[in-house]
Amino acid sequence: MKLKFLAAIAVIAAIPAYAQAPQKPATKADAQRVVQSISADKAKTQKYCDLAKLGEEMDQAEQKKDQKKLDTLEKQAEALMAQLGPDYGKLMEGMQSINADSKEGKEIGAVMEGLDKLCAK
């Protein structure tokens, strides 16, 4: 998964109720659990793929400095994230405290790429 997309989704994850209490940093095991949960459910897999597409649209809106569209897309992304389950939201929030270039960040990114491959089909 693109690390920029992961960072954008992690920021969105901080908005809902998951942000009530400080979360522990995400781990590779957390990512593996989330990937297993999503990939085992076709409906969740589709929602994840939809979220990935929204992430790309959010990048474009951000580049164009279209705040109105970005706000709309963020609401849609929040709704999809909620449907992916609380573990996904916790993972994204936990990733906020991890440097994407660190060993942990790279390991989590590699695990999450398994979901991206499901979207490419």
C-alpha positions, 0 to 999 in steps of 0.5 A: 500500500502506498505509504502516503495513502496509509498516512492519510487514512491514519489521519482520518482514523484519528477523527472518530471515536477511536481517538478517545484514548491514546492508542499503542503503536501498531504492530506487524501482528496487528496488521496481519490480524486486520488483513486476515479479517478483511481478506476473509470477507468479500464485502469487507474486501470490497469496502477496503478497495473502495477506501483505497480508491477514495484515498487516491481521490483525496490525494487529487483533491488535496493537490488541487486544494479542493477543501470542499471535495476533500471534506466530502471524501473524508466523510465517505472514508470514515464511513467505510473505515467504520464498516471495516471494523474497530481493529482497522481503525485502531491499526490506522491510529496506531500507525500515526506513532510509527515512522513509515521509513522505520523497520516497523513501518515498512513491515506493516506496509508490506503486510497491508500490500496483501490487501492492495493485491486483492483490489488489483484483480 
